[in-house]
Amino acid sequence: MKYLLIVFSIVSSMLQAQEAASVKVISRTQQDRVLLRWAVDQPQAWKEANARGFLIERSTISRNGEAVVPIERSMLVTGPLKPKPLEAWETLATKDQNAAILAQALYGDSFETSAPGEGLGAIYAINEELEQRFTFGLLAAEQNYEAAKLAGWAFEDTTAKKGQNYIYTITVAIPGDSTLIIKNGTVYSSLDDFEPLPKPIGFFGLFEDNHANLSWNFNLLQELYTNYSIERSEDNSVFEQLNAAPIFSVQESNGPNGTSLSYTDSIPNNKTFYYRIKGKTAFGEVSPPSEIVSGKAQENLAFSPRITRKEIPTDSTATLYWEFDQKGNDLITGFEVHRANSDNGPFEVVKKNISNTARTTTVGGLKRINYFTVVALGKNGVKSESFAAMIQPVDSTPPLPPTELSAALDTTGILRLSWKKNSEEDLKGYRIFTANNPDVEFNEITSKTHVSEIFVDTIPIKNLNNKIYFKIKAEDFRYNQSKFSEVLIVDKPDVTPPSPPFFKRYSSNTDGIALQWTPSSSKDVNSQIIYRRNNAKTDPLWEQITEIKSALDSTYTDTSLQSTGSYSYTIIAKDKVGLESSVTEALTLFWNGKEIQEDDIKFSGTVDRELRFINLSWKMKDIPIVEYRLYRGTTKDDLKLYKVIDGSSNGYNDTSLEINTDYWYGLQAILNGGRTSPIKEINLKY
């Protein structure tokens, strides 16, 4: 559940555009109850609401995963919740100043107070007394949940049950004839959403002379904890709270890294102390303690070195001179020299064991850029360090050439170059060069030193060059340039479709239609696709019949035709990146169909003398037949046309018969276009 911080949400909404007042409500689920907190977000409406009181309605919207229809609604209070009488506040107000401030805001004749904590100066200046009561009342209620309940701004629902989901509605008890408008506040809650409070995180300490500086990030858990307490122990066992008032932030949040809370504890030097913090929610819940931070304060050195002069006697050595008060000689064991590549470090020790009376030393192994500090080593283990001094010897050594070049170039001409970052400490950047031919002089395309290892540019795509070439130089702060990098070859994306092939010959036979064409003249063709259209159909569509995975093949026979008729063909070429040529002009041909051989006809007959008929049956290959012609005779050479039968039939019963007679039958198929099959013959004795 996401918590609403009253200090920020209510007060900031008051100071922004004034819309209709409304009730703002938050909830917190515990194992056996639901805790509610609310407030009205405008001063005058807040005053009216306190006088009229608040009503709480609970709506049960689901139970054990099933929606409750109709929604069950119940009032959790018998009458409006109003601030308790002043005498009811006495016990709590004597223990907690937040309760005293809230009682004063509700009942005081006049109102002048300070914030219950630190940092009130960050809150907007509020001059009118009502606004002061409003602001400080909300702030105090945020820090003490029991005080919020006394004010009629909080409630515990102990009748909530697990497995049920609720919507709570907080309403100001406004009479029906009133013109006052305060919008209701609603919040969802369920006991099933209970989660234990987490430990505060991000707690750390810095131990200095006679004090410990403790800090943590308030924003990391601002949705849970409205304030914190800090505890200290001398034995890491028994802890005591240090702060009398809660520690909280009144600054507006700027994200997870926006606000740090801090606490300074005065402690004696050379003794270890242990610290931890606990968070507190707007409902009075206290978190588990944070991880423990420990340390001991130590006396600071009263004196620090200061580098006054530096010399470079050779290209690889430097001499440093510094000041350090002679009074501090007896407090230190000596000096060290630290070095880094930048003013921000990290620094490493480059020379040790320098006498406590020395004020100059020479260090070797200079790099292109050097930042030196002189560190005084206190006898008590405390160090004091000078400010960094930069030393840069004369540099005529260029950087190494860049390596690991790569490029990405899209079809719009957007180029993205990248390479490995050079490791030179004095590297300033890079210079980028290009050419359309690797054998000519490369031209620089950077007008100034490019400081990133990524370069984005736009280049022309549609020209005669299929490749573009790049080289890069590295440059240091002394303007020494490296040699050229290796040449990077970038293939330009193909945005030009291939030229189309075209048909030059064709032929039609009983197997199908044979096509021959001249292939595309483009060199990057990857395949050729042939499309066919059946012109006999009412709405003929082009269908792909084959894709030839070769740029050189130029013949194809379409053997998938099923019926005679008019067919059109076209062909396209497709290149390696999927670009397609324009379609070839359609070639329209007529196919007469396949020939039927005698073996393609299965023809047989059976004699049934009892019922006095001969049953003839036949079966053809999957070829469309217009009609069958049945021939009959008493000899093989005496066959005459006997019957014409529909092409969808596969049999015939002959009943015009004479006993003890030989019959010869012949069957012939008639195809589209009038083509005929051979006559298949059989002999039967009746």
C-alpha positions as CSV (number, residue, x, y, z in Angstrom):
1,M,0.0,0.0,0.0
2,K,1.4,3.4,-1.0
3,Y,1.4,5.8,1.9
4,L,0.5,9.5,1.6
5,L,2.7,11.8,3.6
6,I,0.4,14.3,5.2
7,V,3.0,17.0,5.4
8,F,3.7,17.0,1.7
9,S,0.4,15.9,0.2
10,I,-2.0,18.0,2.2
11,V,0.0,21.1,2.6
12,S,1.2,21.2,-1.0
13,S,-2.3,20.6,-2.3
14,M,-3.5,23.5,-0.1
15,L,-0.8,25.8,-1.6
16,Q,-1.6,24.8,-5.2
17,A,-4.7,25.6,-7.2
18,Q,-7.6,25.7,-4.8
19,E,-10.2,23.2,-6.1
20,A,-13.0,21.7,-4.1
21,A,-11.9,20.5,-0.7
22,S,-11.6,16.7,-0.2
23,V,-10.8,14.1,2.3
24,K,-7.4,12.4,1.8
25,V,-7.2,8.9,3.3
26,I,-4.5,6.2,3.7
27,S,-4.5,2.7,5.2
28,R,-2.1,0.2,6.7
29,T,-2.9,-3.5,7.0
30,Q,-1.9,-5.4,10.1
31,Q,-2.4,-9.1,10.7
32,D,-5.8,-8.7,12.5
33,R,-7.0,-5.2,11.7
34,V,-7.0,-2.3,9.2
35,L,-5.6,1.1,10.3
36,L,-7.0,4.2,8.7
37,R,-5.8,7.8,8.7
38,W,-7.3,10.8,7.0
39,A,-7.3,14.6,6.8
40,V,-9.1,17.4,4.9
41,D,-6.9,19.3,2.5
42,Q,-8.0,22.9,2.9
43,P,-7.9,25.0,6.1
44,Q,-11.5,26.3,6.2
45,A,-13.0,22.9,5.2
46,W,-10.7,21.3,7.8
47,K,-12.2,23.5,10.5
48,E,-15.8,22.7,9.3
49,A,-15.1,19.0,9.1
50,N,-13.7,18.9,12.7
51,A,-17.0,20.5,13.9
52,R,-19.2,18.2,12.0
53,G,-17.2,14.9,12.3
54,F,-16.5,12.0,10.0
55,L,-18.4,8.9,9.0
56,I,-16.7,5.6,7.9
57,E,-18.4,3.2,5.5
58,R,-16.9,-0.2,4.6
59,S,-17.8,-1.8,1.3
60,T,-17.0,-5.5,0.9
61,I,-16.2,-6.0,-2.8
62,S,-15.0,-9.6,-2.9
63,R,-14.8,-12.7,-0.6
64,N,-12.4,-15.6,-1.1
65,G,-11.7,-14.5,-4.7
66,E,-15.3,-14.1,-5.7
67,A,-17.0,-10.8,-6.3
68,V,-19.7,-9.8,-3.8
69,V,-22.8,-8.8,-5.8
70,P,-24.5,-6.7,-4.6
71,I,-21.6,-5.0,-2.7
72,E,-22.1,-5.3,1.0
73,R,-22.0,-1.9,2.7
74,S,-21.8,-1.2,6.5
75,M,-21.2,1.9,8.7
76,L,-18.3,1.3,11.1
77,V,-19.3,4.1,13.5
78,T,-22.6,4.8,15.1
79,G,-22.1,8.6,14.9
80,P,-19.7,11.1,13.4
81,L,-16.1,10.9,14.8
82,K,-15.2,14.3,16.3
83,P,-12.2,15.5,18.4
84,K,-12.4,14.2,21.9
85,P,-13.0,16.7,24.8
86,L,-9.9,18.6,25.9
87,E,-9.7,16.7,29.2
88,A,-9.2,13.5,27.3
89,W,-6.0,14.8,25.9
90,E,-4.2,15.5,29.2
91,T,-2.4,12.2,29.7
92,L,-1.1,11.9,26.1
93,A,-0.2,15.6,25.8
94,T,2.0,15.4,28.9
95,K,4.0,12.6,27.3
96,D,4.3,13.8,23.7
97,Q,4.6,17.3,22.5
98,N,2.9,16.4,19.2
99,A,-0.3,15.6,21.1
100,A,0.0,18.9,22.9
101,I,0.4,20.8,19.7
102,L,-2.5,19.0,18.1
103,A,-4.7,19.8,21.1
104,Q,-3.6,23.4,21.0
105,A,-4.4,23.5,17.3
106,L,-8.0,22.2,17.9
107,Y,-8.9,24.0,21.2
108,G,-6.4,26.8,21.9
109,D,-7.7,30.4,22.2
110,S,-4.7,31.5,20.2
111,F,-2.0,29.6,18.3
112,E,1.7,30.2,18.4
113,T,4.1,27.3,18.3
114,S,7.2,25.9,16.8
115,A,7.6,22.7,14.7
116,P,7.8,19.3,16.5
117,G,11.2,18.7,15.1
118,E,13.8,20.4,12.9
119,G,13.7,22.1,9.5
120,L,10.4,24.0,9.7
121,G,12.0,26.8,7.7
122,A,11.5,24.6,4.6
123,I,7.7,24.8,5.0
124,Y,6.0,27.8,3.2
125,A,5.5,30.8,5.4
126,I,2.0,30.6,6.8
127,N,0.8,33.7,8.5
128,E,-2.9,33.4,9.3
129,E,-3.8,31.7,12.5
130,L,-6.3,29.2,10.9
131,E,-3.6,28.1,8.4
132,Q,-1.1,27.7,11.3
133,R,-3.6,25.6,13.2
134,F,-4.3,23.5,10.1
135,T,-0.6,23.0,9.1
136,F,0.8,22.3,12.5
137,G,-2.2,20.1,13.4
138,L,-1.6,17.9,10.4
139,L,2.1,17.8,11.0
140,A,1.6,16.7,14.7
141,A,-1.0,14.1,13.8
142,E,1.5,12.7,11.3
143,Q,3.9,12.0,14.1
144,N,1.5,10.5,16.7
145,Y,-1.2,8.1,15.6
146,E,-2.9,8.0,19.1
147,A,-3.3,11.8,18.9
148,A,-4.8,11.4,15.4
149,K,-7.4,9.0,16.9
150,L,-8.2,11.6,19.6
151,A,-8.7,14.2,16.9
152,G,-11.2,12.0,15.1
153,W,-8.8,11.5,12.1
154,A,-7.9,7.9,12.6
155,F,-9.7,4.6,13.1
156,E,-8.9,0.9,13.6
157,D,-11.2,-1.7,11.9
158,T,-10.9,-4.8,14.1
159,T,-13.8,-6.5,12.4
160,A,-12.0,-7.0,9.1
161,K,-11.5,-10.6,8.1
162,K,-9.0,-12.4,5.9
163,G,-10.1,-13.4,2.4
164,Q,-12.2,-10.3,2.1
165,N,-11.3,-7.1,0.1
166,Y,-12.7,-3.7,1.2
167,I,-13.1,-0.2,0.0
168,Y,-13.3,2.3,2.9
169,T,-15.1,5.7,2.4
170,I,-14.5,8.6,4.7
171,T,-17.3,11.2,4.6
172,V,-17.7,14.5,6.4
173,A,-21.1,14.5,8.2
174,I,-22.6,17.5,6.2
175,P,-26.4,18.1,6.6
176,G,-28.4,17.8,3.4
177,D,-29.4,21.5,3.5
178,S,-25.7,22.7,3.8
179,T,-23.9,24.3,0.8
180,L,-20.6,23.1,2.1
181,I,-18.8,20.7,-0.4
182,I,-16.1,18.3,0.8
183,K,-15.3,15.4,-1.4
184,N,-15.2,11.9,0.1
185,G,-12.0,10.0,0.5
186,T,-11.6,6.3,-0.4
187,V,-8.9,3.7,0.0
188,Y,-8.7,-0.1,-0.7
189,S,-7.4,-2.5,1.9
190,S,-7.3,-6.2,2.8
191,L,-5.8,-8.3,5.6
192,D,-4.3,-10.5,2.9
193,D,-2.0,-7.7,1.9
194,F,-0.2,-7.6,5.3
195,E,3.6,-7.3,5.1
196,P,6.0,-6.8,8.0
197,L,7.8,-3.5,8.2
198,P,11.4,-3.6,6.6
199,K,14.5,-2.4,8.3
200,P,15.6,1.2,7.5
201,I,18.4,1.2,5.0
202,G,21.2,3.4,3.8
203,F,22.4,4.3,7.4
204,F,26.1,5.3,7.7
205,G,28.3,7.3,10.0
206,L,31.4,9.5,9.8
207,F,33.4,9.7,13.0
208,E,35.5,12.9,13.6
209,D,37.0,14.8,16.5
210,N,34.6,14.5,19.5
211,H,31.5,13.7,17.4
212,A,29.8,11.3,15.1
213,N,28.0,12.5,12.0
214,L,25.1,10.0,11.3
215,S,23.0,10.2,8.2
216,W,20.5,8.2,6.1
217,N,18.4,8.6,3.0
218,F,14.8,9.6,4.0
219,N,13.4,9.2,0.5
220,L,14.2,5.5,0.2
221,L,11.4,4.5,2.5
222,Q,9.4,7.7,2.6
223,E,6.2,5.8,1.6
224,L,6.4,3.9,4.9
225,Y,8.2,5.9,7.5
226,T,7.2,9.5,8.5
227,N,9.9,10.0,11.2
228,Y,12.9,8.2,12.8
229,S,14.5,7.8,16.2
230,I,18.2,7.1,16.7
231,E,19.7,4.9,19.3
232,R,23.2,4.6,20.8
233,S,25.0,1.8,22.7
234,E,28.4,1.6,24.3
235,D,28.5,-2.2,24.4
236,N,26.5,-3.1,21.2
237,S,23.9,-4.7,23.5
238,V,21.9,-2.1,25.4
239,F,20.7,0.8,23.2
240,E,19.2,4.1,24.4
241,Q,17.2,6.6,22.3
242,L,19.1,9.9,21.7
243,N,16.6,12.2,20.1
244,A,13.8,13.7,22.3
245,A,11.7,14.7,19.3
246,P,11.1,12.6,16.1
247,I,13.5,13.2,13.2
248,F,11.7,13.9,10.0
249,S,12.0,15.8,6.7
250,V,9.9,18.8,5.6
251,Q,11.6,19.1,2.2
252,E,9.8,18.0,-0.9
253,S,10.9,14.7,-2.3
254,N,13.2,14.8,-5.3
255,G,13.3,11.0,-6.0
256,P,15.1,8.2,-4.1
257,N,18.3,10.3,-3.7
258,G,16.6,13.6,-2.9
259,T,16.7,14.0,0.9
260,S,19.2,12.9,3.6
261,L,18.5,13.1,7.3
262,S,21.4,13.6,9.7
263,Y,22.1,13.6,13.4
264,T,25.3,14.8,15.1
265,D,26.2,13.1,18.4
266,S,28.9,14.6,20.7
267,I,31.1,11.7,22.0
268,P,34.6,11.4,23.6
269,N,37.5,10.5,21.4
270,N,39.1,7.0,21.3
271,K,36.0,5.1,22.5
272,T,33.8,2.9,20.3
273,F,30.1,3.7,20.0
274,Y,27.3,1.8,18.3
275,Y,24.3,3.4,16.5
276,R,21.1,2.2,14.9
277,I,17.9,3.9,13.7
278,K,14.2,2.9,13.7
279,G,11.5,4.2,11.5
280,K,7.9,5.1,12.6
281,T,4.9,5.0,10.3
282,A,2.0,7.4,10.3
283,F,0.1,4.7,12.2
284,G,2.5,4.6,15.2
285,E,4.2,1.4,14.1
286,V,7.9,1.1,14.9
287,S,10.2,-0.7,12.4
288,P,12.9,-3.3,13.3
289,P,16.3,-1.6,13.9
290,S,18.6,-0.9,11.0
291,E,22.0,-2.4,10.6
292,I,24.4,-1.1,13.3
293,V,27.0,1.5,12.5
294,S,30.0,1.7,14.8
295,G,33.2,3.7,15.2
296,K,35.3,5.9,17.4
297,A,36.0,9.7,17.3
298,Q,39.7,10.7,17.1
299,E,41.4,14.0,17.6
300,N,42.1,15.9,14.4
301,L,45.4,17.2,13.5
302,A,45.5,20.9,14.0
303,F,47.8,21.5,11.0
304,S,47.7,20.5,7.4
305,P,50.3,20.5,4.7
306,R,50.1,23.0,1.8
307,I,52.0,22.5,-1.5
308,T,53.7,25.8,-2.3
309,R,55.9,24.9,-5.3
310,K,56.5,22.2,-7.9
311,E,59.3,21.6,-10.3
312,I,59.8,19.1,-13.2
313,P,63.6,18.5,-13.4
314,T,63.2,15.7,-15.9
315,D,60.4,14.2,-18.1
316,S,59.8,11.5,-15.5
317,T,60.4,13.2,-12.1
318,A,58.8,16.0,-10.1
319,T,59.9,17.8,-7.0
320,L,57.3,19.0,-4.5
321,Y,57.7,21.7,-1.8
322,W,55.2,22.2,1.0
323,E,54.5,24.1,4.1
324,F,53.6,22.6,7.5
325,D,53.6,24.4,10.9
326,Q,56.7,23.4,12.9
327,K,54.5,23.1,15.9
328,G,52.9,20.1,14.4
329,N,56.2,18.1,14.0
330,D,55.8,16.4,17.3
331,L,52.2,15.3,16.5
332,I,53.1,13.4,13.3
333,T,55.3,10.4,12.4
334,G,56.1,11.8,8.9
335,F,54.6,12.5,5.5
336,E,53.5,10.5,2.4
337,V,52.9,11.6,-1.2
338,H,49.7,10.4,-2.9
339,R,49.0,10.5,-6.7
340,A,45.9,10.2,-8.9
341,N,44.9,10.6,-12.5
342,S,42.4,13.3,-11.6
343,D,41.6,15.8,-8.9
344,N,38.8,13.5,-7.7
345,G,41.0,10.5,-7.2
346,P,41.3,7.7,-6.4
347,F,44.7,8.5,-4.9
348,E,47.4,5.9,-4.2
349,V,50.6,6.2,-2.2
350,V,53.7,6.7,-4.3
351,K,56.2,7.7,-1.7
352,K,56.4,6.7,2.0
353,N,58.6,7.3,5.1
354,I,59.2,11.0,4.6
355,S,60.6,12.6,7.7
356,N,58.3,14.8,9.9
357,T,60.8,17.6,9.4
358,A,61.0,17.3,5.6
359,R,59.4,20.0,3.5
360,T,60.4,18.8,0.0
361,T,60.7,15.5,-1.9
362,T,61.1,14.1,-5.4
363,V,58.9,11.5,-7.0
364,G,59.5,9.6,-10.2
365,G,57.4,7.6,-12.7
366,L,55.4,10.6,-13.9
367,K,52.5,10.0,-16.2
368,R,51.0,12.3,-18.7
369,I,48.8,13.9,-16.0
370,N,49.5,13.7,-12.3
371,Y,47.7,15.0,-9.3
372,F,49.8,15.0,-6.1
373,T,48.8,15.5,-2.4
374,V,51.1,15.6,0.6
375,V,49.6,13.7,3.6
376,A,50.7,14.3,7.3
377,L,50.4,11.1,9.4
378,G,49.3,11.8,12.9
379,K,50.7,9.7,15.8
380,N,47.1,8.9,16.8
381,G,46.3,7.5,13.4
382,V,44.6,10.6,12.1
383,K,45.8,12.1,8.8
384,S,45.6,15.5,7.3
385,E,46.0,16.1,3.6
386,S,46.9,19.0,1.3
387,F,44.9,20.1,-1.7
388,A,45.9,18.4,-4.9
389,A,48.5,19.9,-7.2
390,M,48.6,19.0,-10.9
391,I,51.9,18.3,-12.7
392,Q,52.0,17.6,-16.4
393,P,55.4,17.0,-18.0
394,V,56.2,18.0,-21.6
395,D,54.3,15.5,-23.8
396,S,55.1,14.8,-27.4
397,T,54.0,11.1,-27.2
398,P,50.8,10.6,-29.2
399,P,48.1,8.2,-28.1
400,L,47.7,4.7,-29.5
401,P,45.4,4.3,-32.5
402,P,41.8,3.4,-31.6
403,T,40.8,-0.3,-31.9
404,E,37.8,-2.5,-32.2
405,L,35.9,-0.3,-34.7
406,S,32.4,-1.4,-35.6
407,A,29.5,0.3,-37.5
408,A,25.8,0.0,-38.1
409,L,24.2,1.7,-41.1
410,D,20.4,1.6,-41.7
411,T,18.4,2.0,-44.8
412,T,17.8,5.7,-44.1
413,G,21.5,6.5,-44.1
414,I,21.9,6.8,-40.3
415,L,25.4,5.7,-39.4
416,R,26.5,4.7,-35.9
417,L,30.3,4.2,-35.4
418,S,31.7,2.8,-32.2
419,W,35.1,1.7,-30.9
420,K,37.0,0.8,-27.8
421,K,37.9,3.7,-25.5
422,N,41.6,4.6,-25.4
423,S,43.2,4.2,-22.0
424,E,45.5,7.3,-22.1
425,E,45.0,9.5,-19.1
426,D,45.4,12.7,-21.1
427,L,43.1,11.6,-23.9
428,K,41.0,14.5,-25.3
429,G,39.0,12.7,-27.9
430,Y,39.1,11.5,-31.5
431,R,39.2,12.6,-35.1
432,I,37.1,10.7,-37.7
433,F,38.0,10.3,-41.4
434,T,36.1,8.7,-44.3
435,A,36.5,7.9,-48.0
436,N,34.6,6.2,-50.8
437,N,37.7,4.4,-52.0
438,P,40.4,2.9,-49.6
439,D,43.2,3.9,-52.0
440,V,42.6,7.6,-51.9
441,E,43.2,10.2,-49.2
442,F,40.6,10.1,-46.4
443,N,38.7,13.3,-45.5
444,E,38.0,14.4,-41.9
445,I,34.3,14.6,-41.1
446,T,34.8,15.9,-37.5
447,S,35.1,19.7,-37.3
448,K,36.5,19.5,-33.8
449,T,37.7,16.8,-31.4
450,H,35.0,14.2,-30.8
451,V,34.9,13.3,-27.1
452,S,32.8,10.1,-27.2
453,E,33.5,6.6,-28.4
454,I,30.2,6.7,-30.4
455,F,29.7,8.8,-33.5
456,V,26.4,9.2,-35.3
457,D,26.2,10.7,-38.8
458,T,24.0,10.6,-41.9
459,I,25.5,9.5,-45.2
460,P,24.1,9.2,-48.8
461,I,22.8,5.7,-49.6
462,K,21.7,6.0,-53.2
463,N,25.0,6.4,-55.1
464,L,27.3,4.2,-57.2
465,N,29.4,3.1,-54.2
466,N,28.4,0.0,-52.4
467,K,30.9,0.5,-49.6
468,I,32.2,3.4,-47.5
469,Y,35.5,3.4,-45.5
470,F,36.4,4.9,-42.1
471,K,39.6,5.5,-40.1
472,I,40.0,7.2,-36.7
473,K,42.8,9.0,-34.9
474,A,43.0,9.5,-31.1
475,E,44.1,13.0,-29.8
476,D,45.4,14.1,-26.4
477,F,45.2,17.4,-24.7
478,R,48.5,18.5,-26.2
479,Y,46.9,17.9,-29.6
480,N,49.2,14.9,-30.3
481,Q,47.4,12.6,-32.7
482,S,47.8,8.9,-33.0
483,K,48.3,7.0,-36.2
484,F,45.3,5.9,-38.2
485,S,43.3,3.0,-36.9
486,E,42.7,0.0,-39.1
487,V,40.3,0.8,-42.0
488,L,36.7,0.0,-41.2
489,I,34.7,-1.2,-44.2
490,V,31.0,-0.5,-44.1
491,D,28.6,-2.1,-46.6
492,K,25.9,0.3,-47.7
493,P,22.4,-1.1,-47.3
494,D,20.7,-2.3,-50.5
495,V,17.8,0.0,-51.2
496,T,17.6,-0.6,-55.0
497,P,15.4,-3.5,-56.2
498,P,16.9,-5.8,-58.8
499,S,16.0,-5.5,-62.5
500,P,13.2,-7.9,-63.6
501,P,13.7,-11.1,-65.6
502,F,11.6,-11.5,-68.8
503,F,10.1,-14.5,-70.6
504,K,11.6,-15.4,-74.0
505,R,10.2,-18.9,-74.8
506,Y,7.5,-21.3,-73.8
507,S,5.9,-24.5,-74.9
508,S,2.8,-26.6,-73.9
509,N,2.7,-30.4,-73.7
510,T,0.8,-33.1,-72.0
511,D,2.9,-32.8,-68.9
512,G,2.3,-29.1,-68.4
513,I,3.7,-25.7,-69.6
514,A,7.5,-25.2,-70.0
515,L,8.8,-21.7,-69.4
516,Q,12.1,-20.1,-70.4
517,W,13.3,-16.6,-69.4
518,T,16.3,-14.3,-69.4
519,P,17.4,-13.8,-65.7
520,S,17.7,-10.5,-64.0
521,S,20.9,-8.6,-64.8
522,S,21.4,-7.5,-61.1
523,K,24.3,-9.1,-59.3
524,D,22.7,-9.5,-55.9
525,V,19.8,-11.6,-57.0
526,N,19.1,-14.4,-54.6
527,S,16.1,-16.2,-56.0
528,Q,13.4,-16.0,-58.7
529,I,9.7,-16.4,-58.0
530,I,7.1,-17.6,-60.6
531,Y,3.4,-16.7,-60.1
532,R,0.4,-18.3,-62.0
533,R,-3.2,-17.2,-62.5
534,N,-6.1,-19.4,-63.7
535,N,-8.0,-17.2,-66.1
536,A,-11.1,-19.6,-66.0
537,K,-11.9,-18.5,-62.5
538,T,-14.4,-15.7,-61.9
539,D,-12.0,-13.7,-59.7
540,P,-8.5,-15.0,-60.7
541,L,-5.7,-14.4,-58.2
542,W,-2.0,-14.7,-58.7
543,E,-0.5,-17.6,-56.7
544,Q,3.1,-18.4,-56.2
545,I,3.9,-21.8,-57.7
546,T,7.7,-21.9,-57.1
547,E,10.7,-20.0,-55.8
548,I,13.9,-20.9,-57.5
549,K,16.8,-20.5,-55.1
550,S,19.2,-19.5,-57.9
551,A,20.0,-16.4,-59.9
552,L,21.1,-18.3,-62.9
553,D,18.4,-20.9,-63.6
554,S,16.2,-19.9,-66.5
555,T,13.8,-22.8,-67.1
556,Y,10.8,-24.3,-65.3
557,T,8.0,-26.7,-66.3
558,D,4.7,-26.3,-64.5
559,T,3.4,-29.8,-64.0
560,S,0.9,-28.9,-61.3
561,L,-1.9,-28.0,-63.7
562,Q,-5.1,-30.0,-63.1
563,S,-7.5,-28.9,-65.9
564,T,-7.3,-27.5,-69.4
565,G,-7.8,-23.8,-69.9
566,S,-6.1,-20.4,-70.1
567,Y,-3.3,-19.6,-67.7
568,S,-1.1,-16.5,-67.2
569,Y,2.4,-16.5,-65.8
570,T,4.7,-13.8,-64.4
571,I,8.1,-13.8,-62.7
572,I,10.0,-11.5,-60.3
573,A,13.6,-11.5,-59.0
574,K,14.4,-11.1,-55.3
575,D,17.8,-9.9,-53.9
576,K,19.7,-10.9,-50.8
577,V,18.0,-8.3,-48.6
578,G,14.5,-9.2,-49.8
579,L,13.9,-6.4,-52.3
580,E,11.8,-7.5,-55.2
581,S,11.9,-6.5,-58.9
582,S,8.9,-5.2,-60.8
583,V,6.8,-8.1,-62.3
584,T,7.4,-9.3,-65.7
585,E,4.7,-8.7,-68.3
586,A,2.2,-11.5,-68.0
587,L,2.5,-14.4,-70.4
588,T,-0.9,-16.0,-71.2
589,L,-1.1,-19.6,-72.6
590,F,-3.7,-22.3,-73.2
591,W,-3.1,-25.8,-71.9
592,N,-4.9,-28.7,-73.5
593,G,-4.5,-31.0,-70.6
594,K,-2.8,-34.3,-70.0
595,E,-3.2,-37.4,-72.3
596,I,-4.8,-40.6,-70.9
597,Q,-3.1,-43.9,-71.6
598,E,-5.0,-47.2,-71.8
599,D,-3.3,-48.3,-68.5
600,D,-4.8,-45.2,-66.8
601,I,-8.3,-46.8,-67.2
602,K,-9.3,-49.5,-64.8
603,F,-12.4,-51.3,-66.4
604,S,-14.0,-54.5,-65.2
605,G,-17.4,-56.3,-65.2
606,T,-19.4,-59.0,-63.4
607,V,-22.3,-61.2,-64.6
608,D,-25.4,-61.7,-62.4
609,R,-27.5,-64.4,-64.2
610,E,-30.0,-64.6,-61.3
611,L,-30.9,-61.0,-61.6
612,R,-30.2,-60.9,-65.3
613,F,-27.7,-58.0,-65.7
614,I,-24.0,-57.3,-66.2
615,N,-22.4,-54.8,-63.9
616,L,-19.7,-52.6,-65.5
617,S,-17.4,-50.5,-63.3
618,W,-14.4,-48.3,-64.0
619,K,-11.9,-46.1,-62.3
620,M,-9.8,-43.3,-63.8
621,K,-6.8,-41.3,-62.6
622,D,-7.6,-37.9,-61.0
623,I,-8.3,-36.2,-64.4
624,P,-11.5,-34.2,-65.0
625,I,-13.8,-36.2,-67.4
626,V,-16.6,-34.6,-69.4
627,E,-18.3,-37.9,-70.4
628,Y,-17.8,-41.6,-70.9
629,R,-18.7,-43.5,-74.2
630,L,-19.6,-47.1,-73.7
631,Y,-19.3,-49.5,-76.7
632,R,-20.7,-53.0,-77.1
633,G,-20.6,-55.9,-79.5
634,T,-20.7,-59.7,-79.7
635,T,-17.2,-59.8,-81.2
636,K,-14.1,-57.7,-80.5
637,D,-14.2,-56.2,-84.0
638,D,-18.0,-55.5,-83.9
639,L,-18.0,-52.8,-81.2
640,K,-20.5,-50.0,-81.7
641,L,-21.4,-47.0,-79.6
642,Y,-23.9,-48.3,-77.0
643,K,-24.3,-45.6,-74.3
644,V,-23.1,-42.0,-73.4
645,I,-22.6,-41.7,-69.7
646,D,-22.0,-38.6,-67.5
647,G,-18.4,-38.0,-66.5
648,S,-19.1,-38.2,-62.8
649,S,-20.3,-41.9,-63.1
650,N,-18.1,-44.8,-62.3
651,G,-20.3,-47.7,-63.4
652,Y,-23.3,-49.0,-65.5
653,N,-25.7,-52.0,-65.2
654,D,-26.5,-53.5,-68.7
655,T,-29.9,-55.4,-68.7
656,S,-30.5,-55.7,-72.4
657,L,-29.0,-59.2,-72.7
658,E,-29.5,-62.6,-74.4
659,I,-28.6,-65.9,-72.6
660,N,-25.6,-67.8,-73.8
661,T,-24.1,-64.8,-75.6
662,D,-20.5,-63.4,-75.5
663,Y,-20.4,-59.6,-75.1
664,W,-17.4,-57.3,-75.7
665,Y,-17.5,-53.9,-74.0
666,G,-15.3,-50.8,-74.7
667,L,-14.9,-47.7,-72.5
668,Q,-13.6,-44.3,-73.7
669,A,-13.2,-41.1,-71.7
670,I,-13.9,-37.7,-73.2
671,L,-11.8,-34.8,-71.8
672,N,-12.1,-31.0,-72.0
673,G,-11.5,-29.7,-75.5
674,G,-12.8,-32.9,-77.1
675,R,-9.7,-34.9,-76.4
676,T,-10.4,-38.7,-76.1
677,S,-8.7,-41.6,-74.4
678,P,-7.9,-44.9,-75.9
679,I,-10.8,-47.5,-75.8
680,K,-10.4,-50.0,-72.9
681,E,-11.9,-53.4,-73.8
682,I,-13.2,-56.3,-71.7
683,N,-15.1,-59.6,-72.7
684,L,-17.9,-61.2,-70.6
685,K,-20.0,-64.4,-71.3
686,Y,-23.7,-64.1,-70.2
